[in-house]
Amino acid sequence: MIDQGTPKTSKVSSKGQVVIPVELRRKLGLQDGDQVTIDVNDNNELVLKKLPTALDWHNLITTIPNEKIDVDQSDHYNPKKAPHFHD
């Protein structure tokens, strides 16, 4: 969770655009071209969330362990050869 700190202000333009103050962009890690979702919660407050980038997904996927599983003709495998694989 981000430190609440002092609330920042911004104006809504005639096109409905709002500038996110630089301090908040830095805290959220927002960069030019990043996508965000905007929603309204039960307290009638705007909630802005950064969507994961392709690089974020890549970094997540590379942390998932993988192993080769040899399956015999009866669709069985040797648990000693694949200790991390579970049915």
HTML snippet that shows the backbone in 3Dmol.js (N, CA, C, O; Angstrom):
<script src="https://3Dmol.org/build/3Dmol-min.js"></script>
<div id="view" style="width:600px;height:400px;position:relative"></div>
<script>
const pdb = `
ATOM      1  N   MET A   1       0.846  -1.182   0.000  1.00  0.00           N
ATOM      2  CA  MET A   1       0.000   0.000   0.000  1.00  0.00           C
ATOM      3  C   MET A   1       0.881   1.231   0.000  1.00  0.00           C
ATOM      4  O   MET A   1       1.913   1.265   0.670  1.00  0.00           O
ATOM      5  N   ILE A   2       0.483   2.225  -0.736  1.00  0.00           N
ATOM      6  CA  ILE A   2       1.237   3.466  -0.848  1.00  0.00           C
ATOM      7  C   ILE A   2       0.929   4.368   0.333  1.00  0.00           C
ATOM      8  O   ILE A   2      -0.220   4.480   0.760  1.00  0.00           O
ATOM      9  N   ASP A   3       1.977   5.017   0.863  1.00  0.00           N
ATOM     10  CA  ASP A   3       1.805   5.971   1.956  1.00  0.00           C
ATOM     11  C   ASP A   3       0.846   7.059   1.504  1.00  0.00           C
ATOM     12  O   ASP A   3       1.031   7.663   0.447  1.00  0.00           O
ATOM     13  N   GLN A   4      -0.168   7.304   2.304  1.00  0.00           N
ATOM     14  CA  GLN A   4      -1.187   8.290   1.955  1.00  0.00           C
ATOM     15  C   GLN A   4      -0.582   9.678   1.809  1.00  0.00           C
ATOM     16  O   GLN A   4      -0.829  10.344   0.804  1.00  0.00           O
ATOM     17  N   GLY A   5       0.200  10.133   2.778  1.00  0.00           N
ATOM     18  CA  GLY A   5       0.838  11.438   2.680  1.00  0.00           C
ATOM     19  C   GLY A   5      -0.166  12.555   2.461  1.00  0.00           C
ATOM     20  O   GLY A   5      -1.342  12.438   2.808  1.00  0.00           O
ATOM     21  N   THR A   6       0.323  13.637   1.879  1.00  0.00           N
ATOM     22  CA  THR A   6      -0.521  14.791   1.583  1.00  0.00           C
ATOM     23  C   THR A   6      -1.272  14.541   0.283  1.00  0.00           C
ATOM     24  O   THR A   6      -0.654  14.179  -0.719  1.00  0.00           O
ATOM     25  N   PRO A   7      -2.578  14.726   0.272  1.00  0.00           N
ATOM     26  CA  PRO A   7      -3.330  14.531  -0.976  1.00  0.00           C
ATOM     27  C   PRO A   7      -2.836  15.480  -2.067  1.00  0.00           C
ATOM     28  O   PRO A   7      -2.501  16.634  -1.798  1.00  0.00           O
ATOM     29  N   LYS A   8      -2.799  14.988  -3.273  1.00  0.00           N
ATOM     30  CA  LYS A   8      -2.399  15.791  -4.433  1.00  0.00           C
ATOM     31  C   LYS A   8      -3.666  16.256  -5.143  1.00  0.00           C
ATOM     32  O   LYS A   8      -4.700  15.590  -5.084  1.00  0.00           O
ATOM     33  N   THR A   9      -3.578  17.393  -5.808  1.00  0.00           N
ATOM     34  CA  THR A   9      -4.734  17.900  -6.550  1.00  0.00           C
ATOM     35  C   THR A   9      -4.412  17.973  -8.029  1.00  0.00           C
ATOM     36  O   THR A   9      -3.257  18.128  -8.426  1.00  0.00           O
ATOM     37  N   SER A  10      -5.444  17.860  -8.825  1.00  0.00           N
ATOM     38  CA  SER A  10      -5.332  17.950 -10.270  1.00  0.00           C
ATOM     39  C   SER A  10      -6.674  18.428 -10.794  1.00  0.00           C
ATOM     40  O   SER A  10      -7.707  18.229 -10.154  1.00  0.00           O
ATOM     41  N   LYS A  11      -6.657  19.059 -11.959  1.00  0.00           N
ATOM     42  CA  LYS A  11      -7.902  19.543 -12.565  1.00  0.00           C
ATOM     43  C   LYS A  11      -8.321  18.628 -13.703  1.00  0.00           C
ATOM     44  O   LYS A  11      -7.493  17.994 -14.356  1.00  0.00           O
ATOM     45  N   VAL A  12      -9.609  18.577 -13.919  1.00  0.00           N
ATOM     46  CA  VAL A  12     -10.153  17.840 -15.053  1.00  0.00           C
ATOM     47  C   VAL A  12     -10.233  18.807 -16.225  1.00  0.00           C
ATOM     48  O   VAL A  12     -10.821  19.883 -16.113  1.00  0.00           O
ATOM     49  N   SER A  13      -9.633  18.416 -17.361  1.00  0.00           N
ATOM     50  CA  SER A  13      -9.639  19.284 -18.540  1.00  0.00           C
ATOM     51  C   SER A  13     -10.993  19.226 -19.240  1.00  0.00           C
ATOM     52  O   SER A  13     -11.858  18.428 -18.877  1.00  0.00           O
ATOM     53  N   SER A  14     -11.164  20.071 -20.235  1.00  0.00           N
ATOM     54  CA  SER A  14     -12.421  20.082 -21.003  1.00  0.00           C
ATOM     55  C   SER A  14     -12.622  18.765 -21.756  1.00  0.00           C
ATOM     56  O   SER A  14     -13.742  18.443 -22.152  1.00  0.00           O
ATOM     57  N   LYS A  15     -11.536  17.998 -21.955  1.00  0.00           N
ATOM     58  CA  LYS A  15     -11.616  16.693 -22.616  1.00  0.00           C
ATOM     59  C   LYS A  15     -11.779  15.554 -21.605  1.00  0.00           C
ATOM     60  O   LYS A  15     -11.783  14.381 -21.980  1.00  0.00           O
ATOM     61  N   GLY A  16     -11.913  15.907 -20.318  1.00  0.00           N
ATOM     62  CA  GLY A  16     -12.068  14.883 -19.288  1.00  0.00           C
ATOM     63  C   GLY A  16     -10.753  14.279 -18.838  1.00  0.00           C
ATOM     64  O   GLY A  16     -10.750  13.264 -18.141  1.00  0.00           O
ATOM     65  N   GLN A  17      -9.639  14.879 -19.220  1.00  0.00           N
ATOM     66  CA  GLN A  17      -8.328  14.348 -18.857  1.00  0.00           C
ATOM     67  C   GLN A  17      -7.883  14.875 -17.498  1.00  0.00           C
ATOM     68  O   GLN A  17      -8.179  16.009 -17.124  1.00  0.00           O
ATOM     69  N   VAL A  18      -7.167  14.027 -16.773  1.00  0.00           N
ATOM     70  CA  VAL A  18      -6.614  14.392 -15.470  1.00  0.00           C
ATOM     71  C   VAL A  18      -5.131  14.052 -15.492  1.00  0.00           C
ATOM     72  O   VAL A  18      -4.748  12.963 -15.921  1.00  0.00           O
ATOM     73  N   VAL A  19      -4.301  14.972 -15.033  1.00  0.00           N
ATOM     74  CA  VAL A  19      -2.862  14.720 -14.941  1.00  0.00           C
ATOM     75  C   VAL A  19      -2.579  14.066 -13.593  1.00  0.00           C
ATOM     76  O   VAL A  19      -2.993  14.574 -12.551  1.00  0.00           O
ATOM     77  N   ILE A  20      -1.874  12.939 -13.617  1.00  0.00           N
ATOM     78  CA  ILE A  20      -1.474  12.276 -12.377  1.00  0.00           C
ATOM     79  C   ILE A  20      -0.172  12.933 -11.923  1.00  0.00           C
ATOM     80  O   ILE A  20       0.814  12.908 -12.659  1.00  0.00           O
ATOM     81  N   PRO A  21      -0.148  13.520 -10.728  1.00  0.00           N
ATOM     82  CA  PRO A  21       1.062  14.200 -10.261  1.00  0.00           C
ATOM     83  C   PRO A  21       2.284  13.280 -10.276  1.00  0.00           C
ATOM     84  O   PRO A  21       2.176  12.078 -10.036  1.00  0.00           O
ATOM     85  N   VAL A  22       3.438  13.863 -10.559  1.00  0.00           N
ATOM     86  CA  VAL A  22       4.676  13.109 -10.722  1.00  0.00           C
ATOM     87  C   VAL A  22       4.997  12.254  -9.498  1.00  0.00           C
ATOM     88  O   VAL A  22       5.496  11.138  -9.643  1.00  0.00           O
ATOM     89  N   GLU A  23       4.721  12.758  -8.301  1.00  0.00           N
ATOM     90  CA  GLU A  23       5.020  11.973  -7.097  1.00  0.00           C
ATOM     91  C   GLU A  23       4.241  10.660  -7.087  1.00  0.00           C
ATOM     92  O   GLU A  23       4.770   9.615  -6.708  1.00  0.00           O
ATOM     93  N   LEU A  24       2.986  10.725  -7.505  1.00  0.00           N
ATOM     94  CA  LEU A  24       2.158   9.520  -7.541  1.00  0.00           C
ATOM     95  C   LEU A  24       2.577   8.596  -8.676  1.00  0.00           C
ATOM     96  O   LEU A  24       2.562   7.376  -8.516  1.00  0.00           O
ATOM     97  N   ARG A  25       2.951   9.162  -9.821  1.00  0.00           N
ATOM     98  CA  ARG A  25       3.431   8.328 -10.934  1.00  0.00           C
ATOM     99  C   ARG A  25       4.682   7.566 -10.514  1.00  0.00           C
ATOM    100  O   ARG A  25       4.836   6.388 -10.837  1.00  0.00           O
ATOM    101  N   ARG A  26       5.564   8.233  -9.801  1.00  0.00           N
ATOM    102  CA  ARG A  26       6.789   7.560  -9.339  1.00  0.00           C
ATOM    103  C   ARG A  26       6.460   6.447  -8.356  1.00  0.00           C
ATOM    104  O   ARG A  26       7.004   5.347  -8.454  1.00  0.00           O
ATOM    105  N   LYS A  27       5.569   6.729  -7.407  1.00  0.00           N
ATOM    106  CA  LYS A  27       5.206   5.719  -6.409  1.00  0.00           C
ATOM    107  C   LYS A  27       4.560   4.496  -7.050  1.00  0.00           C
ATOM    108  O   LYS A  27       4.778   3.370  -6.603  1.00  0.00           O
ATOM    109  N   LEU A  28       3.769   4.713  -8.095  1.00  0.00           N
ATOM    110  CA  LEU A  28       3.101   3.608  -8.785  1.00  0.00           C
ATOM    111  C   LEU A  28       3.968   2.982  -9.869  1.00  0.00           C
ATOM    112  O   LEU A  28       3.618   1.940 -10.423  1.00  0.00           O
ATOM    113  N   GLY A  29       5.101   3.617 -10.173  1.00  0.00           N
ATOM    114  CA  GLY A  29       5.955   3.115 -11.245  1.00  0.00           C
ATOM    115  C   GLY A  29       5.345   3.326 -12.612  1.00  0.00           C
ATOM    116  O   GLY A  29       5.634   2.575 -13.543  1.00  0.00           O
ATOM    117  N   LEU A  30       4.495   4.347 -12.749  1.00  0.00           N
ATOM    118  CA  LEU A  30       3.841   4.623 -14.031  1.00  0.00           C
ATOM    119  C   LEU A  30       4.799   5.334 -14.969  1.00  0.00           C
ATOM    120  O   LEU A  30       5.478   6.287 -14.587  1.00  0.00           O
ATOM    121  N   GLN A  31       4.841   4.855 -16.203  1.00  0.00           N
ATOM    122  CA  GLN A  31       5.672   5.470 -17.231  1.00  0.00           C
ATOM    123  C   GLN A  31       4.813   5.760 -18.450  1.00  0.00           C
ATOM    124  O   GLN A  31       3.703   5.247 -18.585  1.00  0.00           O
ATOM    125  N   ASP A  32       5.342   6.585 -19.325  1.00  0.00           N
ATOM    126  CA  ASP A  32       4.643   6.953 -20.549  1.00  0.00           C
ATOM    127  C   ASP A  32       4.210   5.695 -21.294  1.00  0.00           C
ATOM    128  O   ASP A  32       5.026   4.809 -21.546  1.00  0.00           O
ATOM    129  N   GLY A  33       2.945   5.616 -21.643  1.00  0.00           N
ATOM    130  CA  GLY A  33       2.421   4.477 -22.392  1.00  0.00           C
ATOM    131  C   GLY A  33       1.829   3.374 -21.529  1.00  0.00           C
ATOM    132  O   GLY A  33       1.149   2.490 -22.051  1.00  0.00           O
ATOM    133  N   ASP A  34       2.069   3.404 -20.215  1.00  0.00           N
ATOM    134  CA  ASP A  34       1.484   2.389 -19.338  1.00  0.00           C
ATOM    135  C   ASP A  34      -0.038   2.510 -19.348  1.00  0.00           C
ATOM    136  O   ASP A  34      -0.587   3.601 -19.505  1.00  0.00           O
ATOM    137  N   GLN A  35      -0.705   1.375 -19.177  1.00  0.00           N
ATOM    138  CA  GLN A  35      -2.162   1.372 -19.114  1.00  0.00           C
ATOM    139  C   GLN A  35      -2.610   1.241 -17.665  1.00  0.00           C
ATOM    140  O   GLN A  35      -1.959   0.586 -16.851  1.00  0.00           O
ATOM    141  N   VAL A  36      -3.735   1.880 -17.364  1.00  0.00           N
ATOM    142  CA  VAL A  36      -4.306   1.828 -16.019  1.00  0.00           C
ATOM    143  C   VAL A  36      -5.790   1.507 -16.125  1.00  0.00           C
ATOM    144  O   VAL A  36      -6.419   1.733 -17.160  1.00  0.00           O
ATOM    145  N   THR A  37      -6.335   0.980 -15.043  1.00  0.00           N
ATOM    146  CA  THR A  37      -7.782   0.838 -14.938  1.00  0.00           C
ATOM    147  C   THR A  37      -8.270   1.902 -13.968  1.00  0.00           C
ATOM    148  O   THR A  37      -7.577   2.262 -13.016  1.00  0.00           O
ATOM    149  N   ILE A  38      -9.459   2.394 -14.223  1.00  0.00           N
ATOM    150  CA  ILE A  38     -10.068   3.392 -13.353  1.00  0.00           C
ATOM    151  C   ILE A  38     -11.463   2.898 -13.014  1.00  0.00           C
ATOM    152  O   ILE A  38     -12.240   2.536 -13.897  1.00  0.00           O
ATOM    153  N   ASP A  39     -11.769   2.889 -11.722  1.00  0.00           N
ATOM    154  CA  ASP A  39     -13.062   2.409 -11.260  1.00  0.00           C
ATOM    155  C   ASP A  39     -13.528   3.292 -10.110  1.00  0.00           C
ATOM    156  O   ASP A  39     -12.764   4.105  -9.591  1.00  0.00           O
ATOM    157  N   VAL A  40     -14.775   3.128  -9.721  1.00  0.00           N
ATOM    158  CA  VAL A  40     -15.330   3.847  -8.581  1.00  0.00           C
ATOM    159  C   VAL A  40     -15.692   2.804  -7.530  1.00  0.00           C
ATOM    160  O   VAL A  40     -16.403   1.843  -7.823  1.00  0.00           O
ATOM    161  N   ASN A  41     -15.196   2.994  -6.292  1.00  0.00           N
ATOM    162  CA  ASN A  41     -15.495   2.034  -5.228  1.00  0.00           C
ATOM    163  C   ASN A  41     -16.806   2.387  -4.525  1.00  0.00           C
ATOM    164  O   ASN A  41     -17.495   3.330  -4.914  1.00  0.00           O
ATOM    165  N   ASP A  42     -17.140   1.626  -3.495  1.00  0.00           N
ATOM    166  CA  ASP A  42     -18.404   1.826  -2.772  1.00  0.00           C
ATOM    167  C   ASP A  42     -18.472   3.169  -2.048  1.00  0.00           C
ATOM    168  O   ASP A  42     -19.559   3.638  -1.710  1.00  0.00           O
ATOM    169  N   ASN A  43     -17.315   3.786  -1.809  1.00  0.00           N
ATOM    170  CA  ASN A  43     -17.273   5.100  -1.152  1.00  0.00           C
ATOM    171  C   ASN A  43     -17.296   6.240  -2.163  1.00  0.00           C
ATOM    172  O   ASN A  43     -17.051   7.394  -1.810  1.00  0.00           O
ATOM    173  N   ASN A  44     -17.592   5.916  -3.421  1.00  0.00           N
ATOM    174  CA  ASN A  44     -17.644   6.909  -4.494  1.00  0.00           C
ATOM    175  C   ASN A  44     -16.286   7.572  -4.729  1.00  0.00           C
ATOM    176  O   ASN A  44     -16.207   8.754  -5.065  1.00  0.00           O
ATOM    177  N   GLU A  45     -15.207   6.782  -4.545  1.00  0.00           N
ATOM    178  CA  GLU A  45     -13.850   7.262  -4.767  1.00  0.00           C
ATOM    179  C   GLU A  45     -13.297   6.614  -6.031  1.00  0.00           C
ATOM    180  O   GLU A  45     -13.595   5.456  -6.326  1.00  0.00           O
ATOM    181  N   LEU A  46     -12.496   7.363  -6.769  1.00  0.00           N
ATOM    182  CA  LEU A  46     -11.834   6.791  -7.936  1.00  0.00           C
ATOM    183  C   LEU A  46     -10.705   5.882  -7.475  1.00  0.00           C
ATOM    184  O   LEU A  46      -9.956   6.218  -6.557  1.00  0.00           O
ATOM    185  N   VAL A  47     -10.594   4.739  -8.114  1.00  0.00           N
ATOM    186  CA  VAL A  47      -9.516   3.798  -7.828  1.00  0.00           C
ATOM    187  C   VAL A  47      -8.758   3.588  -9.129  1.00  0.00           C
ATOM    188  O   VAL A  47      -9.327   3.131 -10.120  1.00  0.00           O
ATOM    189  N   LEU A  48      -7.482   3.919  -9.123  1.00  0.00           N
ATOM    190  CA  LEU A  48      -6.642   3.808 -10.309  1.00  0.00           C
ATOM    191  C   LEU A  48      -5.600   2.727 -10.053  1.00  0.00           C
ATOM    192  O   LEU A  48      -4.902   2.762  -9.039  1.00  0.00           O
ATOM    193  N   LYS A  49      -5.491   1.771 -10.966  1.00  0.00           N
ATOM    194  CA  LYS A  49      -4.519   0.686 -10.828  1.00  0.00           C
ATOM    195  C   LYS A  49      -3.730   0.545 -12.117  1.00  0.00           C
ATOM    196  O   LYS A  49      -4.281   0.643 -13.213  1.00  0.00           O
ATOM    197  N   LYS A  50      -2.436   0.314 -11.970  1.00  0.00           N
ATOM    198  CA  LYS A  50      -1.576   0.082 -13.127  1.00  0.00           C
ATOM    199  C   LYS A  50      -1.791  -1.347 -13.621  1.00  0.00           C
ATOM    200  O   LYS A  50      -1.784  -2.290 -12.830  1.00  0.00           O
ATOM    201  N   LEU A  51      -1.981  -1.503 -14.926  1.00  0.00           N
ATOM    202  CA  LEU A  51      -2.091  -2.836 -15.515  1.00  0.00           C
ATOM    203  C   LEU A  51      -0.692  -3.392 -15.742  1.00  0.00           C
ATOM    204  O   LEU A  51       0.223  -2.639 -16.076  1.00  0.00           O
ATOM    205  N   PRO A  52      -0.512  -4.683 -15.568  1.00  0.00           N
ATOM    206  CA  PRO A  52       0.799  -5.270 -15.816  1.00  0.00           C
ATOM    207  C   PRO A  52       1.193  -5.128 -17.289  1.00  0.00           C
ATOM    208  O   PRO A  52       0.354  -5.236 -18.184  1.00  0.00           O
ATOM    209  N   THR A  53       2.467  -4.886 -17.518  1.00  0.00           N
ATOM    210  CA  THR A  53       2.995  -4.795 -18.881  1.00  0.00           C
ATOM    211  C   THR A  53       3.419  -6.190 -19.342  1.00  0.00           C
ATOM    212  O   THR A  53       3.429  -7.137 -18.556  1.00  0.00           O
ATOM    213  N   ALA A  54       3.764  -6.302 -20.610  1.00  0.00           N
ATOM    214  CA  ALA A  54       4.265  -7.575 -21.135  1.00  0.00           C
ATOM    215  C   ALA A  54       5.523  -7.993 -20.372  1.00  0.00           C
ATOM    216  O   ALA A  54       5.720  -9.177 -20.097  1.00  0.00           O
ATOM    217  N   LEU A  55       6.370  -7.026 -20.032  1.00  0.00           N
ATOM    218  CA  LEU A  55       7.583  -7.331 -19.268  1.00  0.00           C
ATOM    219  C   LEU A  55       7.232  -7.829 -17.863  1.00  0.00           C
ATOM    220  O   LEU A  55       7.878  -8.744 -17.353  1.00  0.00           O
ATOM    221  N   ASP A  56       6.220  -7.235 -17.241  1.00  0.00           N
ATOM    222  CA  ASP A  56       5.769  -7.711 -15.924  1.00  0.00           C
ATOM    223  C   ASP A  56       5.345  -9.175 -16.007  1.00  0.00           C
ATOM    224  O   ASP A  56       5.723  -9.983 -15.159  1.00  0.00           O
ATOM    225  N   TRP A  57       4.557  -9.518 -17.033  1.00  0.00           N
ATOM    226  CA  TRP A  57       4.103 -10.904 -17.199  1.00  0.00           C
ATOM    227  C   TRP A  57       5.286 -11.825 -17.477  1.00  0.00           C
ATOM    228  O   TRP A  57       5.357 -12.930 -16.939  1.00  0.00           O
ATOM    229  N   HIS A  58       6.211 -11.371 -18.316  1.00  0.00           N
ATOM    230  CA  HIS A  58       7.399 -12.175 -18.627  1.00  0.00           C
ATOM    231  C   HIS A  58       8.180 -12.479 -17.352  1.00  0.00           C
ATOM    232  O   HIS A  58       8.573 -13.620 -17.110  1.00  0.00           O
ATOM    233  N   ASN A  59       8.401 -11.442 -16.538  1.00  0.00           N
ATOM    234  CA  ASN A  59       9.151 -11.627 -15.294  1.00  0.00           C
ATOM    235  C   ASN A  59       8.429 -12.580 -14.349  1.00  0.00           C
ATOM    236  O   ASN A  59       9.074 -13.361 -13.649  1.00  0.00           O
ATOM    237  N   LEU A  60       7.109 -12.527 -14.320  1.00  0.00           N
ATOM    238  CA  LEU A  60       6.337 -13.430 -13.471  1.00  0.00           C
ATOM    239  C   LEU A  60       6.446 -14.871 -13.968  1.00  0.00           C
ATOM    240  O   LEU A  60       6.675 -15.794 -13.186  1.00  0.00           O
ATOM    241  N   ILE A  61       6.282 -15.047 -15.265  1.00  0.00           N
ATOM    242  CA  ILE A  61       6.297 -16.390 -15.844  1.00  0.00           C
ATOM    243  C   ILE A  61       7.655 -17.056 -15.684  1.00  0.00           C
ATOM    244  O   ILE A  61       7.731 -18.265 -15.469  1.00  0.00           O
ATOM    245  N   THR A  62       8.733 -16.276 -15.788  1.00  0.00           N
ATOM    246  CA  THR A  62      10.064 -16.874 -15.680  1.00  0.00           C
ATOM    247  C   THR A  62      10.359 -17.369 -14.270  1.00  0.00           C
ATOM    248  O   THR A  62      11.310 -18.128 -14.077  1.00  0.00           O
ATOM    249  N   THR A  63       9.569 -16.959 -13.282  1.00  0.00           N
ATOM    250  CA  THR A  63       9.782 -17.442 -11.913  1.00  0.00           C
ATOM    251  C   THR A  63       9.053 -18.756 -11.645  1.00  0.00           C
ATOM    252  O   THR A  63       9.254 -19.372 -10.598  1.00  0.00           O
ATOM    253  N   ILE A  64       8.212 -19.189 -12.578  1.00  0.00           N
ATOM    254  CA  ILE A  64       7.476 -20.439 -12.399  1.00  0.00           C
ATOM    255  C   ILE A  64       8.402 -21.599 -12.750  1.00  0.00           C
ATOM    256  O   ILE A  64       8.914 -21.667 -13.867  1.00  0.00           O
ATOM    257  N   PRO A  65       8.622 -22.511 -11.805  1.00  0.00           N
ATOM    258  CA  PRO A  65       9.528 -23.623 -12.095  1.00  0.00           C
ATOM    259  C   PRO A  65       8.920 -24.579 -13.127  1.00  0.00           C
ATOM    260  O   PRO A  65       7.701 -24.720 -13.223  1.00  0.00           O
ATOM    261  N   ASN A  66       9.783 -25.217 -13.878  1.00  0.00           N
ATOM    262  CA  ASN A  66       9.304 -26.224 -14.817  1.00  0.00           C
ATOM    263  C   ASN A  66      10.244 -27.416 -14.774  1.00  0.00           C
ATOM    264  O   ASN A  66      11.413 -27.286 -14.411  1.00  0.00           O
ATOM    265  N   GLU A  67       9.738 -28.549 -15.138  1.00  0.00           N
ATOM    266  CA  GLU A  67      10.557 -29.743 -15.200  1.00  0.00           C
ATOM    267  C   GLU A  67       9.989 -30.678 -16.263  1.00  0.00           C
ATOM    268  O   GLU A  67       8.794 -30.668 -16.557  1.00  0.00           O
ATOM    269  N   LYS A  68      10.867 -31.470 -16.818  1.00  0.00           N
ATOM    270  CA  LYS A  68      10.466 -32.429 -17.837  1.00  0.00           C
ATOM    271  C   LYS A  68       9.897 -33.666 -17.142  1.00  0.00           C
ATOM    272  O   LYS A  68      10.487 -34.187 -16.196  1.00  0.00           O
ATOM    273  N   ILE A  69       8.754 -34.120 -17.620  1.00  0.00           N
ATOM    274  CA  ILE A  69       8.092 -35.296 -17.054  1.00  0.00           C
ATOM    275  C   ILE A  69       8.026 -36.374 -18.127  1.00  0.00           C
ATOM    276  O   ILE A  69       7.474 -36.158 -19.206  1.00  0.00           O
ATOM    277  N   ASP A  70       8.591 -37.527 -17.823  1.00  0.00           N
ATOM    278  CA  ASP A  70       8.494 -38.670 -18.728  1.00  0.00           C
ATOM    279  C   ASP A  70       7.311 -39.527 -18.297  1.00  0.00           C
ATOM    280  O   ASP A  70       7.237 -39.976 -17.153  1.00  0.00           O
ATOM    281  N   VAL A  71       6.391 -39.746 -19.223  1.00  0.00           N
ATOM    282  CA  VAL A  71       5.189 -40.530 -18.950  1.00  0.00           C
ATOM    283  C   VAL A  71       5.276 -41.822 -19.757  1.00  0.00           C
ATOM    284  O   VAL A  71       5.598 -41.807 -20.946  1.00  0.00           O
ATOM    285  N   ASP A  72       4.986 -42.933 -19.096  1.00  0.00           N
ATOM    286  CA  ASP A  72       5.042 -44.207 -19.810  1.00  0.00           C
ATOM    287  C   ASP A  72       3.758 -44.433 -20.613  1.00  0.00           C
ATOM    288  O   ASP A  72       2.882 -43.569 -20.652  1.00  0.00           O
ATOM    289  N   GLN A  73       3.657 -45.601 -21.252  1.00  0.00           N
ATOM    290  CA  GLN A  73       2.504 -45.883 -22.110  1.00  0.00           C
ATOM    291  C   GLN A  73       1.196 -45.972 -21.328  1.00  0.00           C
ATOM    292  O   GLN A  73       0.119 -45.857 -21.913  1.00  0.00           O
ATOM    293  N   SER A  74       1.277 -46.174 -20.026  1.00  0.00           N
ATOM    294  CA  SER A  74       0.074 -46.246 -19.186  1.00  0.00           C
ATOM    295  C   SER A  74      -0.249 -44.894 -18.560  1.00  0.00           C
ATOM    296  O   SER A  74      -1.069 -44.810 -17.646  1.00  0.00           O
ATOM    297  N   ASP A  75       0.389 -43.846 -19.046  1.00  0.00           N
ATOM    298  CA  ASP A  75       0.210 -42.488 -18.526  1.00  0.00           C
ATOM    299  C   ASP A  75       0.645 -42.342 -17.067  1.00  0.00           C
ATOM    300  O   ASP A  75       0.073 -41.549 -16.319  1.00  0.00           O
ATOM    301  N   HIS A  76       1.649 -43.105 -16.671  1.00  0.00           N
ATOM    302  CA  HIS A  76       2.214 -42.990 -15.331  1.00  0.00           C
ATOM    303  C   HIS A  76       3.600 -42.354 -15.428  1.00  0.00           C
ATOM    304  O   HIS A  76       4.271 -42.438 -16.456  1.00  0.00           O
ATOM    305  N   TYR A  77       4.000 -41.729 -14.354  1.00  0.00           N
ATOM    306  CA  TYR A  77       5.334 -41.137 -14.299  1.00  0.00           C
ATOM    307  C   TYR A  77       6.041 -41.615 -13.029  1.00  0.00           C
ATOM    308  O   TYR A  77       5.405 -42.115 -12.100  1.00  0.00           O
ATOM    309  N   ASN A  78       7.341 -41.457 -13.008  1.00  0.00           N
ATOM    310  CA  ASN A  78       8.136 -41.852 -11.853  1.00  0.00           C
ATOM    311  C   ASN A  78       8.311 -40.641 -10.935  1.00  0.00           C
ATOM    312  O   ASN A  78       9.017 -39.699 -11.297  1.00  0.00           O
ATOM    313  N   PRO A  79       7.676 -40.645  -9.744  1.00  0.00           N
ATOM    314  CA  PRO A  79       7.769 -39.496  -8.839  1.00  0.00           C
ATOM    315  C   PRO A  79       9.202 -39.192  -8.396  1.00  0.00           C
ATOM    316  O   PRO A  79       9.521 -38.049  -8.066  1.00  0.00           O
ATOM    317  N   LYS A  80      10.065 -40.212  -8.387  1.00  0.00           N
ATOM    318  CA  LYS A  80      11.460 -39.973  -7.992  1.00  0.00           C
ATOM    319  C   LYS A  80      12.200 -39.160  -9.052  1.00  0.00           C
ATOM    320  O   LYS A  80      13.126 -38.413  -8.735  1.00  0.00           O
ATOM    321  N   LYS A  81      11.790 -39.309 -10.301  1.00  0.00           N
ATOM    322  CA  LYS A  81      12.428 -38.557 -11.385  1.00  0.00           C
ATOM    323  C   LYS A  81      11.802 -37.180 -11.576  1.00  0.00           C
ATOM    324  O   LYS A  81      12.383 -36.313 -12.229  1.00  0.00           O
ATOM    325  N   ALA A  82      10.622 -36.984 -11.009  1.00  0.00           N
ATOM    326  CA  ALA A  82       9.916 -35.700 -11.131  1.00  0.00           C
ATOM    327  C   ALA A  82       9.334 -35.332  -9.767  1.00  0.00           C
ATOM    328  O   ALA A  82       8.118 -35.381  -9.584  1.00  0.00           O
ATOM    329  N   PRO A  83      10.188 -34.963  -8.805  1.00  0.00           N
ATOM    330  CA  PRO A  83       9.713 -34.748  -7.428  1.00  0.00           C
ATOM    331  C   PRO A  83       8.776 -33.554  -7.252  1.00  0.00           C
ATOM    332  O   PRO A  83       8.045 -33.491  -6.264  1.00  0.00           O
ATOM    333  N   HIS A  84       8.785 -32.628  -8.171  1.00  0.00           N
ATOM    334  CA  HIS A  84       7.947 -31.433  -8.017  1.00  0.00           C
ATOM    335  C   HIS A  84       6.622 -31.530  -8.775  1.00  0.00           C
ATOM    336  O   HIS A  84       5.776 -30.641  -8.674  1.00  0.00           O
ATOM    337  N   PHE A  85       6.450 -32.605  -9.527  1.00  0.00           N
ATOM    338  CA  PHE A  85       5.227 -32.774 -10.302  1.00  0.00           C
ATOM    339  C   PHE A  85       4.176 -33.460  -9.437  1.00  0.00           C
ATOM    340  O   PHE A  85       4.467 -34.434  -8.743  1.00  0.00           O
ATOM    341  N   HIS A  86       2.953 -32.941  -9.487  1.00  0.00           N
ATOM    342  CA  HIS A  86       1.859 -33.534  -8.708  1.00  0.00           C
ATOM    343  C   HIS A  86       0.686 -33.819  -9.628  1.00  0.00           C
ATOM    344  O   HIS A  86       0.403 -33.057 -10.552  1.00  0.00           O
ATOM    345  N   ASP A  87       0.009 -34.924  -9.363  1.00  0.00           N
ATOM    346  CA  ASP A  87      -1.185 -35.279 -10.141  1.00  0.00           C
ATOM    347  C   ASP A  87      -2.269 -34.265  -9.901  1.00  0.00           C
ATOM    348  O   ASP A  87      -3.358 -34.380 -10.464  1.00  0.00           O
TER     349      ASP A  87
END
`;
const viewer = $3Dmol.createViewer("view");
viewer.addModel(pdb, "pdb");
viewer.setStyle({}, {cartoon: {color: "spectrum"}});
viewer.zoomTo();
viewer.render();
</script>
